[in-house]
Amino acid sequence: MSTGNEELDKAIELAGYSYDSIQDIFYSTMDPWQRDVGYCRLYDEAAAPLGMIIDCEPIYFDYQGKKWMISFWKGQYDMVTGGEIGIYIATREITLQGLFSGTFYQAASNEHCLPMSYTLNKNGKPLFTREGKHWWLTGFKLGEFSEPLELTMDIRISLNDVQMRNAFITGLLNAGYSYADLDVSGNAVALTFDIPHTPQPMTRTRETDKLIQRKNLLLCEQYQALTDPYDTVPKKIKALEGLSPDMYKKVINIGKTKKMYEMYTSIVIIGTFLLSRLAGGIDKTKQLLR
């Protein structure tokens, strides 16, 4: 959908999003730049230091010889309240000595996208609903401030067949869900993501969450105060461009920012390169000593 402002639409598109004027939310497109950067746990560790206090729930399972991860996220992404479901497939293992050891995933291809939906609720009341066949189903409400504990996601995912459904259910059980938490109908599985069952990033602490959320609340209040005279989100955002260029940049970079991905992608690439060079040097040394 369009905001009605061609210049603004282009800026939002470059950020990887589009605007739903009916629900007044931003959502990810099918082929944004985020699709190329994949996923590893470091991304979740980067979220809080960059101002995003979000719960994550990765569900791992094996299907057709591939290692899959379907993950849920909800919380405060700087100036927006939002929720996400992402589908990823493992490509390789990464070990960065003293920093990270784990799996790197690529975003699901078009053939691996799944029909899914969710409603994001705040204190028991729906904020918005998203539905579609996708690899990354998202929604973000600008200027809305929420604590992750206030939010729940009513999720439904249709898997390809019984084998995939059962594998996904096994992943949910391994994560700490019970059969009582799940509603299974055919190949579809429905559940509510409330309090996370899986360990949260080490960067999430009570003290730092409180500090970052205080900043996020202030940003939302400033946004509301600055844009109160304007009656639509496109007008509000356009007004921000002149009233507060810094806040305007934050709005355009909705959700998980490029900065977050670039920081850790660079670490992964550089770390992998240095480790490979080090391994090569060790091999040469062993040859000389023979």
Secondary structure, DSSP 4 states (H G I P E B T S, - for coil): ---S-HHHHHHHHHTTEEEETTTTEEEE-SS-GGGGS-B-HHHHHHHGGGTEEEEEEEEEEEETTEEEEEEEEEEEETTEEEEEEEEEEEEEEEEETTTEEEEEEEEPPGGG-EEEEEEEEETTEEEEEEEEEESEEEEEEET----GGGEEEEEEEE-SSHHHHHHHHHHHHHHT--GGG-EEETTEEEEEE-S-SSPPPTT--HHHHHHHHHHHHHHHHHHHHHHTT-SSHHHHHHHHHHH-HHHHHHHHS-SS-HHHHHHHHHHHHHHHHHHHHHHHHHHHHHHHH-
